[in-house]
Amino acid sequence: MLFSMGLTTMNTSASTTDAATPIRKQLHVLYADDMLQLRELIAIVLGRDGHTVDTAATGRQALDKITANPSGYDVIITDHHMPELNGLELVHGIRDLPYKGKIIVFSSELSEAVDLAYRRLKVDHILPKPIFPAQLREVFAAL
């Protein structure tokens, strides 16, 4: 039910702002989250804004995709709690690559130590879950 409410909100927002919204660069996004419904929702939200979204169910899958093509993504979004590699481990791996894009972290909770570790790795945004379409659009507008 939560996801359908988010989509309803997104549809309302998109229909009322599309005409007034300036055209922005279309970005290629990699979104890593172990929850299928969240991957689908973010792909719909960003896809409706003209972005291309690839997804990964684990941190390892995400790292494999970015390693295969470090310049292929403009933005990487990762959840913190994931199987195989968590978000922090994924960002460590990304920082060892010649990746020049932006990194956004989603999390339902982070300890001060983990939050600080992400900041030391110079992630661009840390957003608390739940993420709402309007909030995500604001972050993308600032990129």
N, CA, C and O atoms as a MOPAC input file, in Angstrom:
PM7 MOZYME 1SCF
protein

 N      0.81300 1    -1.18600 1     0.00000 1
 C      0.00000 1     0.00000 1     0.00000 1
 C      0.86100 1     1.25500 1     0.00000 1
 O      0.52200 1     2.24300 1    -0.65100 1
 N      1.97300 1     1.21800 1     0.72800 1
 C      2.87100 1     2.36800 1     0.78300 1
 C      3.38100 1     2.71300 1    -0.60700 1
 O      3.48300 1     3.89000 1    -0.95500 1
 N      3.70600 1     1.69300 1    -1.41200 1
 C      4.26100 1     1.96900 1    -2.72800 1
 C      3.21700 1     2.58400 1    -3.64300 1
 O      3.53600 1     3.48100 1    -4.42400 1
 N      1.96600 1     2.11600 1    -3.56300 1
 C      0.95000 1     2.69900 1    -4.43400 1
 C      0.68000 1     4.14400 1    -4.04200 1
 O      0.39900 1     4.96900 1    -4.91200 1
 N      0.75900 1     4.47900 1    -2.73000 1
 C      0.57900 1     5.86900 1    -2.33300 1
 C      1.72600 1     6.71000 1    -2.86700 1
 O      1.51200 1     7.84200 1    -3.29900 1
 N      2.94800 1     6.17000 1    -2.84500 1
 C      4.08200 1     6.91500 1    -3.38000 1
 C      3.92800 1     7.16900 1    -4.87000 1
 O      4.27400 1     8.24400 1    -5.35900 1
 N      3.40800 1     6.17900 1    -5.59500 1
 C      3.21100 1     6.36800 1    -7.02400 1
 C      2.11500 1     7.38900 1    -7.29200 1
 O      2.22200 1     8.17900 1    -8.23000 1
 N      1.05900 1     7.38200 1    -6.47500 1
 C     -0.00200 1     8.36800 1    -6.64600 1
 C      0.54700 1     9.76300 1    -6.43400 1
 O      0.26900 1    10.67200 1    -7.21600 1
 N      1.32500 1     9.93600 1    -5.38000 1
 C      1.93600 1    11.23400 1    -5.11600 1
 C      2.82200 1    11.63300 1    -6.28300 1
 O      2.81000 1    12.78200 1    -6.72400 1
 N      3.60000 1    10.66000 1    -6.78200 1
 C      4.49300 1    10.94900 1    -7.88500 1
 C      3.70100 1    11.37800 1    -9.11700 1
 O      4.07200 1    12.34700 1    -9.77900 1
 N      2.62600 1    10.67800 1    -9.43200 1
 C      1.83400 1    11.02300 1   -10.60800 1
 C      1.26400 1    12.42400 1   -10.49400 1
 O      1.28700 1    13.18200 1   -11.46400 1
 N      0.75900 1    12.77500 1    -9.34000 1
 C      0.20200 1    14.10800 1    -9.12600 1
 C      1.27300 1    15.16100 1    -9.30200 1
 O      1.06000 1    16.16700 1    -9.97900 1
 N      2.42700 1    14.93100 1    -8.69200 1
 C      3.51900 1    15.88900 1    -8.78200 1
 C      3.99000 1    16.04000 1   -10.22500 1
 O      4.20800 1    17.15500 1   -10.69900 1
 N      4.14700 1    14.91800 1   -10.91600 1
 C      4.63900 1    14.96800 1   -12.28900 1
 C      3.65800 1    15.69800 1   -13.19400 1
 O      4.06800 1    16.46400 1   -14.06700 1
 N      2.36400 1    15.46500 1   -12.99000 1
 C      1.39700 1    16.08500 1   -13.88300 1
 C      1.27500 1    17.58300 1   -13.64900 1
 O      0.91400 1    18.32000 1   -14.56600 1
 N      1.57000 1    18.04900 1   -12.43700 1
 C      1.43200 1    19.47100 1   -12.16100 1
 C      2.70000 1    20.25800 1   -12.41400 1
 O      2.65000 1    21.48500 1   -12.49800 1
 N      3.83900 1    19.58700 1   -12.54000 1
 C      5.08400 1    20.33700 1   -12.68500 1
 C      5.78000 1    20.13600 1   -14.01800 1
 O      6.72100 1    20.87100 1   -14.32000 1
 N      5.36100 1    19.17300 1   -14.83000 1
 C      6.07900 1    18.88300 1   -16.06800 1
 C      6.18800 1    20.10500 1   -16.98700 1
 O      7.25900 1    20.36600 1   -17.53500 1
 N      5.11500 1    20.84300 1   -17.15700 1
 C      5.13100 1    21.98200 1   -18.07600 1
 C      6.05900 1    23.08700 1   -17.60000 1
 O      6.66000 1    23.78400 1   -18.41800 1
 N      6.18700 1    23.25800 1   -16.28000 1
 C      7.00300 1    24.34000 1   -15.74000 1
 C      8.43900 1    23.91900 1   -15.46100 1
 O      9.29200 1    24.77100 1   -15.21000 1
 N      8.72100 1    22.61500 1   -15.50200 1
 C     10.04500 1    22.12200 1   -15.16100 1
 C     10.99600 1    22.31300 1   -16.33500 1
 O     10.69800 1    21.87400 1   -17.44600 1
 N     12.14500 1    22.96800 1   -16.10500 1
 C     13.10100 1    23.12000 1   -17.19300 1
 C     13.69000 1    21.76500 1   -17.57500 1
 O     13.77400 1    20.86100 1   -16.74400 1
 N     14.09500 1    21.63200 1   -18.83100 1
 C     14.69400 1    20.38700 1   -19.29300 1
 C     16.06500 1    20.23600 1   -18.65000 1
 O     16.89200 1    21.14700 1   -18.68300 1
 N     16.28300 1    19.06500 1   -18.06500 1
 C     17.54700 1    18.78000 1   -17.40600 1
 C     18.23900 1    17.63500 1   -18.12600 1
 O     17.61800 1    16.89900 1   -18.89200 1
 N     19.51700 1    17.49600 1   -17.87300 1
 C     20.29500 1    16.41400 1   -18.46400 1
 C     19.73000 1    15.06300 1   -18.03400 1
 O     19.39700 1    14.85400 1   -16.86800 1
 N     19.63200 1    14.16900 1   -18.98400 1
 C     19.21800 1    12.81000 1   -18.67100 1
 C     20.42300 1    12.06000 1   -18.13700 1
 O     21.48300 1    12.04600 1   -18.76200 1
 N     20.25900 1    11.43600 1   -16.97900 1
 C     21.35900 1    10.76500 1   -16.31200 1
 C     21.19900 1     9.25100 1   -16.39000 1
 O     20.08500 1     8.73000 1   -16.44500 1
 N     22.33500 1     8.55800 1   -16.39300 1
 C     22.34400 1     7.10000 1   -16.32200 1
 C     22.63800 1     6.73900 1   -14.87000 1
 O     23.69500 1     7.07400 1   -14.33500 1
 N     21.68600 1     6.05100 1   -14.24300 1
 C     21.72100 1     5.78200 1   -12.80900 1
 C     21.84400 1     4.28700 1   -12.56100 1
 O     21.22800 1     3.47700 1   -13.25400 1
 N     22.64900 1     3.93200 1   -11.56200 1
 C     22.70700 1     2.56300 1   -11.04800 1
 C     22.15800 1     2.60500 1    -9.63100 1
 O     22.68700 1     3.31400 1    -8.77500 1
 N     21.09400 1     1.84000 1    -9.38300 1
 C     20.46600 1     1.80900 1    -8.05800 1
 C     20.61000 1     0.42200 1    -7.46500 1
 O     20.11800 1    -0.55300 1    -8.03300 1
 N     21.28400 1     0.32500 1    -6.32100 1
 C     21.51500 1    -0.94500 1    -5.63400 1
 C     20.68000 1    -1.00700 1    -4.36200 1
 O     20.84400 1    -0.18900 1    -3.45700 1
 N     19.79100 1    -1.97800 1    -4.30500 1
 C     18.95500 1    -2.19300 1    -3.11700 1
 C     18.46700 1    -3.62900 1    -3.16600 1
 O     18.12200 1    -4.12700 1    -4.23800 1
 N     18.43100 1    -4.30100 1    -2.02900 1
 C     17.99900 1    -5.69100 1    -2.02100 1
 C     16.48100 1    -5.84300 1    -2.05600 1
 O     15.98700 1    -6.96000 1    -2.21000 1
 N     15.73500 1    -4.76200 1    -1.91900 1
 C     14.26500 1    -4.82400 1    -1.96700 1
 C     13.77100 1    -4.55200 1    -3.39300 1
 O     13.89400 1    -3.43900 1    -3.90600 1
 N     13.21500 1    -5.58400 1    -4.01400 1
 C     12.73300 1    -5.49300 1    -5.39200 1
 C     11.74400 1    -4.34200 1    -5.57900 1
 O     11.83400 1    -3.60600 1    -6.56200 1
 N     10.80800 1    -4.18100 1    -4.65200 1
 C      9.79000 1    -3.14100 1    -4.79600 1
 C     10.41300 1    -1.74700 1    -4.81800 1
 O      9.95200 1    -0.88400 1    -5.56400 1
 N     11.43600 1    -1.51400 1    -4.02700 1
 C     12.10800 1    -0.21000 1    -4.03000 1
 C     12.87600 1     0.00100 1    -5.32900 1
 O     12.88100 1     1.10600 1    -5.87300 1
 N     13.52400 1    -1.04500 1    -5.83100 1
 C     14.21400 1    -0.91600 1    -7.11700 1
 C     13.22500 1    -0.54800 1    -8.21300 1
 O     13.49700 1     0.32700 1    -9.03500 1
 N     12.07900 1    -1.21700 1    -8.22500 1
 C     11.06600 1    -0.92300 1    -9.23700 1
 C     10.52600 1     0.49900 1    -9.08900 1
 O     10.36400 1     1.20600 1   -10.08300 1
 N     10.24700 1     0.91900 1    -7.86300 1
 C      9.69400 1     2.25400 1    -7.62200 1
 C     10.66200 1     3.34800 1    -8.05900 1
 O     10.26400 1     4.29100 1    -8.74400 1
 N     11.92000 1     3.23100 1    -7.67200 1
 C     12.90800 1     4.25000 1    -8.03800 1
 C     13.11400 1     4.26300 1    -9.55400 1
 O     13.27500 1     5.33000 1   -10.14700 1
 N     13.11200 1     3.09600 1   -10.17800 1
 C     13.25100 1     3.04100 1   -11.64400 1
 C     12.08200 1     3.75300 1   -12.32300 1
 O     12.28100 1     4.43900 1   -13.32500 1
 N     10.86900 1     3.60300 1   -11.79500 1
 C      9.70200 1     4.28900 1   -12.36100 1
 C      9.81500 1     5.79200 1   -12.15500 1
 O      9.63500 1     6.56500 1   -13.09600 1
 N     10.11200 1     6.20800 1   -10.93100 1
 C     10.20600 1     7.64000 1   -10.61200 1
 C     11.25200 1     8.32100 1   -11.48600 1
 O     10.96800 1     9.33700 1   -12.12000 1
 N     12.44800 1     7.77200 1   -11.52000 1
 C     13.52300 1     8.40000 1   -12.29300 1
 C     13.29800 1     8.24300 1   -13.79700 1
 O     13.63800 1     9.13300 1   -14.57600 1
 N     12.72600 1     7.11200 1   -14.20000 1
 C     12.42600 1     6.90200 1   -15.61000 1
 C     11.42300 1     7.91400 1   -16.14100 1
 O     11.54300 1     8.37400 1   -17.27700 1
 N     10.45000 1     8.25800 1   -15.33700 1
 C      9.45400 1     9.26600 1   -15.74900 1
 C     10.07900 1    10.64700 1   -15.89100 1
 O      9.54300 1    11.51500 1   -16.58000 1
 N     11.20900 1    10.84000 1   -15.23500 1
 C     11.92200 1    12.11300 1   -15.36100 1
 C     12.95600 1    12.07000 1   -16.48200 1
 O     13.72500 1    13.01500 1   -16.65400 1
 N     12.97800 1    10.97100 1   -17.25100 1
 C     13.85500 1    10.87400 1   -18.40900 1
 C     15.19700 1    10.22500 1   -18.15400 1
 O     16.02600 1    10.15100 1   -19.06000 1
 N     15.43100 1     9.75100 1   -16.93600 1
 C     16.70200 1     9.10600 1   -16.61800 1
 C     16.63800 1     7.62000 1   -16.95100 1
 O     15.56100 1     7.02300 1   -16.95300 1
 N     17.78700 1     7.02900 1   -17.23000 1
 C     17.90500 1     5.59600 1   -17.46300 1
 C     18.39400 1     4.97000 1   -16.16900 1
 O     19.36300 1     5.44200 1   -15.57400 1
 N     17.72900 1     3.90900 1   -15.73200 1
 C     18.06300 1     3.29400 1   -14.44700 1
 C     18.38300 1     1.82000 1   -14.62500 1
 O     17.56800 1     1.05500 1   -15.14200 1
 N     19.57600 1     1.42500 1   -14.19300 1
 C     19.94600 1     0.01800 1   -14.05600 1
 C     19.85600 1    -0.29700 1   -12.56900 1
 O     20.05000 1     0.58400 1   -11.73100 1
 N     19.56500 1    -1.53800 1   -12.24700 1
 C     19.45200 1    -1.90500 1   -10.84100 1
 C     20.32500 1    -3.10600 1   -10.51800 1
 O     20.73500 1    -3.86700 1   -11.39400 1
 N     20.59200 1    -3.24400 1    -9.22500 1
 C     21.34700 1    -4.38400 1    -8.70800 1
 C     20.73600 1    -4.77800 1    -7.36900 1
 O     20.38200 1    -3.91800 1    -6.56200 1
 N     20.61500 1    -6.08400 1    -7.13800 1
 C     19.99700 1    -6.59000 1    -5.91100 1
 C     20.98300 1    -6.73600 1    -4.76300 1
 O     20.57900 1    -6.88800 1    -3.61000 1
 N     22.27700 1    -6.68900 1    -5.07300 1
 C     23.29700 1    -6.81700 1    -4.03300 1
 C     24.41100 1    -5.80400 1    -4.28400 1
 O     24.56100 1    -5.27100 1    -5.38300 1
 N     25.17200 1    -5.56300 1    -3.24800 1
 C     26.32800 1    -4.69000 1    -3.40600 1
 C     27.34800 1    -5.26200 1    -4.36800 1
 O     27.98900 1    -4.51500 1    -5.10700 1
 N     27.50800 1    -6.56900 1    -4.37100 1
 C     28.45900 1    -7.22800 1    -5.28100 1
 C     28.03000 1    -7.03700 1    -6.73000 1
 O     28.86300 1    -6.72800 1    -7.58200 1
 N     26.74200 1    -7.21700 1    -7.02500 1
 C     26.25200 1    -7.01200 1    -8.38800 1
 C     26.49500 1    -5.56600 1    -8.83200 1
 O     26.90100 1    -5.31600 1    -9.96700 1
 N     26.24400 1    -4.63100 1    -7.93400 1
 C     26.45500 1    -3.21300 1    -8.26700 1
 C     27.92600 1    -2.94200 1    -8.55100 1
 O     28.25600 1    -2.27000 1    -9.52900 1
 N     28.80300 1    -3.45500 1    -7.71000 1
 C     30.23100 1    -3.22600 1    -7.91500 1
 C     30.70400 1    -3.85900 1    -9.21700 1
 O     31.53400 1    -3.28100 1    -9.91800 1
 N     30.18700 1    -5.03800 1    -9.54800 1
 C     30.54700 1    -5.67500 1   -10.82000 1
 C     30.11800 1    -4.80400 1   -12.00100 1
 O     30.87000 1    -4.65400 1   -12.96500 1
 N     28.91900 1    -4.23100 1   -11.93300 1
 C     28.43400 1    -3.39000 1   -13.03200 1
 C     29.27400 1    -2.12700 1   -13.18100 1
 O     29.62900 1    -1.74800 1   -14.29700 1
 N     29.58900 1    -1.48700 1   -12.09000 1
 C     30.35500 1    -0.23800 1   -12.17100 1
 C     31.81300 1    -0.52300 1   -12.53400 1
 O     32.44200 1     0.28400 1   -13.21900 1
 N     32.35300 1    -1.64300 1   -12.09200 1
 C     33.72200 1    -2.01800 1   -12.44600 1
 C     33.83500 1    -2.27300 1   -13.94900 1
 O     34.83500 1    -1.91700 1   -14.57200 1
 N     32.81100 1    -2.88700 1   -14.51900 1
 C     32.82400 1    -3.17800 1   -15.95600 1
 C     32.77300 1    -1.91000 1   -16.80600 1
 O     33.23000 1    -1.91200 1   -17.94900 1
 N     32.21600 1    -0.82200 1   -16.25300 1
 C     32.08500 1     0.40500 1   -17.02700 1
 C     32.01900 1     1.62100 1   -16.08600 1
 O     30.94300 1     2.18800 1   -15.89600 1
 N     33.15200 1     2.02600 1   -15.49800 1
 C     33.14000 1     3.12100 1   -14.52100 1
 C     32.61400 1     4.44700 1   -15.06600 1
 O     32.09400 1     5.25700 1   -14.29900 1
 N     32.73500 1     4.68100 1   -16.34800 1
 C     32.23800 1     5.94300 1   -16.89900 1
 C     30.80200 1     5.81100 1   -17.42700 1
 O     30.26100 1     6.76000 1   -17.99500 1
 N     30.19500 1     4.64900 1   -17.24200 1
 C     28.86700 1     4.40400 1   -17.77200 1
 C     27.72400 1     4.92200 1   -16.91800 1
 O     26.57200 1     4.90300 1   -17.35100 1
 N     28.02700 1     5.38600 1   -15.70800 1
 C     26.97900 1     5.85400 1   -14.80700 1
 C     27.29200 1     7.26500 1   -14.32800 1
 O     28.42600 1     7.58500 1   -13.97200 1
 N     26.25200 1     8.10000 1   -14.32800 1
 C     26.38800 1     9.46000 1   -13.80400 1
 C     26.13400 1     9.50500 1   -12.31100 1
 O     26.71900 1    10.31800 1   -11.59600 1
 N     25.25600 1     8.62500 1   -11.83900 1
 C     24.85700 1     8.60000 1   -10.43100 1
 C     24.73900 1     7.14900 1    -9.98200 1
 O     24.19600 1     6.30300 1   -10.69200 1
 N     25.25800 1     6.88300 1    -8.79100 1
 C     25.05600 1     5.58900 1    -8.14900 1
 C     24.28700 1     5.85500 1    -6.86400 1
 O     24.67300 1     6.68600 1    -6.04300 1
 N     23.19200 1     5.12900 1    -6.71500 1
 C     22.40200 1     5.19200 1    -5.48500 1
 C     22.51400 1     3.83200 1    -4.83200 1
 O     22.32400 1     2.80600 1    -5.48500 1
 N     22.82200 1     3.81900 1    -3.54100 1
 C     22.92900 1     2.54900 1    -2.84200 1
 C     22.21100 1     2.60400 1    -1.49800 1
 O     22.21700 1     3.61900 1    -0.80100 1
 N     21.60300 1     1.49300 1    -1.16700 1
 C     21.08400 1     1.29500 1     0.18100 1
 C     22.28100 1     0.93500 1     1.05400 1
 O     23.30200 1     0.48000 1     0.53900 1
 N     22.17100 1     1.12800 1     2.34100 1
 C     23.27800 1     0.73700 1     3.21000 1
 C     23.23300 1    -0.75600 1     3.51800 1
 O     24.24300 1    -1.44600 1     3.38400 1
 N     22.07700 1    -1.25800 1     3.92700 1
 C     21.94700 1    -2.66600 1     4.33300 1
 C     21.62100 1    -3.52500 1     3.11800 1
 O     20.49000 1    -3.53100 1     2.63100 1
 N     22.63900 1    -4.25900 1     2.63100 1
 C     22.47000 1    -5.14800 1     1.48100 1
 C     23.29600 1    -6.40900 1     1.68300 1
 O     24.26600 1    -6.41100 1     2.44000 1
 N     22.90400 1    -7.48400 1     0.99800 1
 C     23.70800 1    -8.71000 1     1.05700 1
 C     24.99600 1    -8.60000 1     0.24100 1
 O     25.13000 1    -7.74400 1    -0.63300 1
 N     25.91200 1    -9.47000 1     0.54600 1
 C     27.21200 1    -9.61600 1    -0.11900 1
 C     28.15100 1    -8.44900 1     0.16900 1
 O     29.21500 1    -8.66100 1     0.75200 1
 N     27.79900 1    -7.24300 1    -0.21200 1
 C     28.54100 1    -6.03300 1     0.16900 1
 C     27.50900 1    -5.02400 1     0.63700 1
 O     26.51300 1    -4.79300 1    -0.04900 1
 N     27.73600 1    -4.41600 1     1.80600 1
 C     26.80400 1    -3.35900 1     2.19900 1
 C     27.16500 1    -2.07400 1     1.45200 1
 O     28.14500 1    -2.03900 1     0.70800 1
 N     26.38800 1    -1.04300 1     1.64900 1
 C     26.61400 1     0.20500 1     0.93100 1
 C     27.98500 1     0.80000 1     1.17800 1
 O     28.61500 1     1.31600 1     0.25500 1
 N     28.45200 1     0.73600 1     2.40800 1
 C     29.76600 1     1.28800 1     2.74000 1
 C     30.87800 1     0.52900 1     2.01400 1
 O     31.81300 1     1.13400 1     1.48900 1
 N     30.76700 1    -0.78800 1     1.99000 1
 C     31.75900 1    -1.58900 1     1.26400 1
 C     31.69200 1    -1.30700 1    -0.23700 1
 O     32.72000 1    -1.25700 1    -0.91400 1
 N     30.48300 1    -1.12600 1    -0.74500 1
 C     30.31600 1    -0.78900 1    -2.16600 1
 C     30.98100 1     0.54800 1    -2.48100 1
 O     31.70300 1     0.65600 1    -3.47200 1
 N     30.75200 1     1.55900 1    -1.66200 1
 C     31.35000 1     2.87200 1    -1.91200 1
 C     32.87500 1     2.79400 1    -1.81500 1
 O     33.57300 1     3.43400 1    -2.60100 1
 N     33.40000 1     2.01800 1    -0.86200 1
 C     34.86200 1     1.81000 1    -0.79900 1
 C     35.36800 1     1.25600 1    -2.12900 1
 O     36.36600 1     1.73500 1    -2.66800 1
 N     34.67400 1     0.24400 1    -2.65200 1
 C     35.08200 1    -0.34600 1    -3.92300 1
 C     34.99400 1     0.63800 1    -5.07800 1
 O     35.85800 1     0.65300 1    -5.95400 1
 N     33.96200 1     1.45000 1    -5.07900 1
 C     33.80000 1     2.45100 1    -6.14100 1
 C     34.91900 1     3.47700 1    -6.08700 1
 O     35.41300 1     3.91100 1    -7.12700 1
 N     35.32000 1     3.86500 1    -4.89600 1
 C     36.37500 1     4.87900 1    -4.75100 1
 C     37.73200 1     4.36300 1    -5.23100 1
 O     38.65000 1     5.15300 1    -5.45200 1
 N     37.86500 1     3.04900 1    -5.39200 1
 C     39.09700 1     2.48300 1    -5.95200 1
 C     39.08200 1     2.48700 1    -7.48100 1
 O     40.07300 1     2.11200 1    -8.10800 1
 N     37.97800 1     2.90300 1    -8.08100 1
 C     37.81500 1     2.92400 1    -9.54000 1
 C     37.95100 1     4.35200 1   -10.05800 1
 O     37.92400 1     5.30300 1    -9.27800 1
 N     38.09400 1     4.50100 1   -11.35400 1
 C     38.12100 1     5.85300 1   -11.92400 1
 C     36.70400 1     6.39300 1   -12.15300 1
 O     36.41600 1     6.94600 1   -13.21400 1
 N     35.82900 1     6.23600 1   -11.16900 1
 C     34.44900 1     6.70900 1   -11.25800 1
 C     34.39500 1     8.18400 1   -10.87100 1
 O     34.89800 1     8.57000 1    -9.81600 1
 N     33.78600 1     9.00500 1   -11.72300 1
 C     33.74100 1    10.44700 1   -11.48800 1
 C     32.33600 1    10.97300 1   -11.21200 1
 O     32.15100 1    12.17900 1   -11.04300 1
 N     31.33900 1    10.08200 1   -11.16300 1
 C     29.95600 1    10.50700 1   -10.96500 1
 C     29.62400 1    10.75600 1    -9.50200 1
 O     30.50000 1    10.79100 1    -8.63700 1
 N     28.34600 1    10.92600 1    -9.25700 1
 C     27.82600 1    11.20700 1    -7.91900 1
 C     27.40200 1     9.92600 1    -7.23000 1
 O     27.05000 1     8.94100 1    -7.87900 1
 N     27.44300 1     9.95200 1    -5.88800 1
 C     27.01000 1     8.80800 1    -5.08700 1
 C     26.00300 1     9.29700 1    -4.05300 1
 O     26.24300 1    10.26200 1    -3.32700 1
 N     24.86800 1     8.60100 1    -4.00900 1
 C     23.80600 1     8.88400 1    -3.04600 1
 C     23.57400 1     7.62900 1    -2.22600 1
 O     23.51500 1     6.52800 1    -2.77200 1
 N     23.44100 1     7.79400 1    -0.90700 1
 C     23.18600 1     6.66400 1    -0.01000 1
 C     21.79100 1     6.82300 1     0.57500 1
 O     21.42700 1     7.89400 1     1.05900 1
 N     21.00600 1     5.73600 1     0.52500 1
 C     19.70800 1     5.66200 1     1.19300 1
 C     19.88300 1     4.75900 1     2.40300 1
 O     20.55500 1     3.73100 1     2.31400 1
 N     19.29100 1     5.12400 1     3.52800 1
 C     19.31600 1     4.20900 1     4.66200 1
 C     18.19100 1     4.51600 1     5.63300 1
 O     17.80200 1     5.66700 1     5.82500 1
 N     17.68100 1     3.45100 1     6.24100 1
 C     16.64800 1     3.62400 1     7.26500 1
 C     17.28000 1     4.02200 1     8.59200 1
 O     16.61100 1     4.60400 1     9.44600 1
 N     18.53800 1     3.72100 1     8.77100 1
 C     19.25600 1     4.14400 1     9.96900 1
 C     20.75400 1     3.98000 1     9.75900 1
 O     21.20400 1     3.02100 1     9.13200 1
 N     21.51400 1     4.92100 1    10.28700 1
 C     22.97000 1     4.84400 1    10.25600 1
 C     23.50600 1     5.28300 1    11.61000 1
 O     23.03700 1     6.26200 1    12.19000 1
 N     24.47300 1     4.56300 1    12.09400 1
 C     25.13100 1     5.00900 1    13.31200 1
 C     25.99600 1     6.21400 1    12.98100 1
 O     26.27300 1     6.48000 1    11.81200 1
 N     26.42200 1     6.94000 1    14.00200 1
 C     27.30300 1     8.08900 1    13.76400 1
 C     28.58900 1     7.66300 1    13.07600 1
 O     29.09200 1     8.36900 1    12.20300 1
 N     29.12500 1     6.50500 1    13.46700 1
 C     30.37400 1     6.02800 1    12.88300 1
 C     30.20700 1     5.71500 1    11.39500 1
 O     31.07700 1     6.05100 1    10.59200 1
 N     29.10500 1     5.08000 1    11.02400 1
 C     28.86800 1     4.73800 1     9.62300 1
 C     28.60500 1     6.00900 1     8.82200 1
 O     29.11600 1     6.15700 1     7.71200 1
 N     27.81800 1     6.92200 1     9.37200 1
 C     27.55800 1     8.19800 1     8.71100 1
 C     28.87700 1     8.93000 1     8.44700 1
 O     29.09400 1     9.44800 1     7.35200 1
 N     29.74200 1     8.97000 1     9.43700 1
 C     31.04500 1     9.62300 1     9.28700 1
 C     31.89800 1     8.92200 1     8.22700 1
 O     32.59500 1     9.57800 1     7.45300 1
 N     31.84000 1     7.58500 1     8.19600 1
 C     32.60900 1     6.84000 1     7.19300 1
 C     32.14600 1     7.19700 1     5.77800 1
 O     32.97300 1     7.36300 1     4.88100 1
 N     30.84200 1     7.31600 1     5.57600 1
 C     30.33300 1     7.73700 1     4.26300 1
 C     30.81300 1     9.14200 1     3.92800 1
 O     31.21200 1     9.41100 1     2.79600 1
 N     30.77600 1    10.02800 1     4.90200 1
 C     31.19600 1    11.41400 1     4.64800 1
 C     32.69400 1    11.48100 1     4.31800 1
 O     33.11500 1    12.28800 1     3.48800 1
 N     33.48100 1    10.64300 1     4.96100 1
 C     34.91600 1    10.59400 1     4.65000 1
 C     35.16200 1    10.08900 1     3.23400 1
 O     36.15400 1    10.45000 1     2.60000 1
 N     34.25600 1     9.25500 1     2.74700 1
 C     34.35000 1     8.75900 1     1.37400 1
 C     33.75100 1     9.74700 1     0.37300 1
 O     33.68900 1     9.47700 1    -0.82600 1
 N     33.31500 1    10.88500 1     0.88500 1
 C     32.81000 1    11.99300 1     0.07100 1
 C     31.60000 1    11.61500 1    -0.78800 1
 O     31.52700 1    11.96200 1    -1.96600 1
 N     30.62800 1    10.88000 1    -0.15900 1
 C     29.38000 1    10.66100 1    -0.88100 1
 C     28.68000 1    12.01200 1    -1.01400 1
 O     28.86000 1    12.89700 1    -0.17800 1
 N     27.89400 1    12.15900 1    -2.05200 1
 C     27.27300 1    13.44800 1    -2.34600 1
 C     26.03100 1    13.72700 1    -1.51100 1
 O     25.77400 1    14.87300 1    -1.14300 1
 N     25.25800 1    12.68200 1    -1.21000 1
 C     24.05100 1    12.84700 1    -0.40000 1
 C     23.81200 1    11.58400 1     0.41400 1
 O     24.06000 1    10.47600 1    -0.06200 1
 N     23.33000 1    11.75100 1     1.63500 1
 C     22.84800 1    10.65000 1     2.46500 1
 C     21.40300 1    10.98700 1     2.77900 1
 O     21.11600 1    12.00000 1     3.41700 1
 N     20.49000 1    10.12800 1     2.32600 1
 C     19.06300 1    10.38500 1     2.50200 1
 C     18.42900 1     9.29900 1     3.37300 1
 O     18.64000 1     8.10900 1     3.14100 1
 N     17.66000 1     9.71100 1     4.36400 1
 C     16.97900 1     8.71800 1     5.19900 1
 C     15.77000 1     8.13000 1     4.49100 1
 O     15.05600 1     8.83100 1     3.77400 1
 N     15.54800 1     6.84500 1     4.69500 1
 C     14.33800 1     6.21100 1     4.17700 1
 C     13.20500 1     6.52700 1     5.13600 1
 O     13.46900 1     6.68300 1     6.32800 1
 N     11.98100 1     6.63000 1     4.69800 1
 C     11.54500 1     6.41800 1     3.32100 1
 C     11.87800 1     7.62100 1     2.43800 1
 O     11.89200 1     8.76600 1     2.89100 1
 N     12.14000 1     7.32800 1     1.18800 1
 C     12.43500 1     8.36600 1     0.20000 1
 C     11.13900 1     8.66700 1    -0.55300 1
 O     10.45200 1     7.75500 1    -1.01200 1
 N     10.81900 1     9.93300 1    -0.67400 1
 C      9.62400 1    10.34500 1    -1.40600 1
 C     10.04200 1    10.89800 1    -2.76300 1
 O     11.09700 1    11.52300 1    -2.87100 1
 N      9.23300 1    10.67900 1    -3.80100 1
 C      9.60000 1    11.13500 1    -5.14700 1
 C     10.00500 1    12.60300 1    -5.21100 1
 O     10.98400 1    12.93900 1    -5.87600 1
 N      9.27900 1    13.47500 1    -4.54100 1
 C      9.60800 1    14.90700 1    -4.58400 1
 C     10.99100 1    15.16400 1    -3.98700 1
 O     11.74700 1    15.99000 1    -4.49800 1
 N     11.31600 1    14.46600 1    -2.92100 1
 C     12.62600 1    14.61400 1    -2.28800 1
 C     13.73100 1    14.14800 1    -3.23500 1
 O     14.76300 1    14.80700 1    -3.35700 1
 N     13.52200 1    13.03200 1    -3.89500 1
 C     14.51500 1    12.51400 1    -4.83400 1
 C     14.69400 1    13.47000 1    -6.01300 1
 O     15.81400 1    13.69800 1    -6.47000 1
 N     13.59400 1    14.02200 1    -6.49800 1
 C     13.68100 1    14.99100 1    -7.59400 1
 C     14.47200 1    16.23000 1    -7.18200 1
 O     15.22500 1    16.77400 1    -7.98900 1
 N     14.31400 1    16.68100 1    -5.94700 1
 C     15.07900 1    17.83900 1    -5.45800 1
 C     16.57700 1    17.53300 1    -5.46900 1
 O     17.38100 1    18.36800 1    -5.88300 1
 N     16.94500 1    16.34400 1    -5.01700 1
 C     18.35900 1    15.95300 1    -5.00400 1
 C     18.89800 1    15.90700 1    -6.42900 1
 O     19.99400 1    16.40300 1    -6.69300 1
 N     18.14100 1    15.31900 1    -7.34700 1
 C     18.59700 1    15.23200 1    -8.72800 1
 C     18.68900 1    16.61800 1    -9.36600 1
 O     19.57600 1    16.86100 1   -10.18500 1
 N     17.80200 1    17.50900 1    -9.00900 1
 C     17.86000 1    18.87400 1    -9.53500 1
 C     19.14000 1    19.57600 1    -9.06500 1
 O     19.69400 1    20.41100 1    -9.77900 1
 N     19.59800 1    19.23100 1    -7.86800 1
 C     20.81900 1    19.84400 1    -7.32500 1
 C     22.09000 1    19.23100 1    -7.91300 1
 O     23.16500 1    19.81900 1    -7.79900 1
 N     21.98400 1    18.06500 1    -8.53700 1
 C     23.16600 1    17.43400 1    -9.12700 1
 C     23.57000 1    18.21400 1   -10.35500 1
 O     24.54700 1    17.86100 1   -11.01600 1

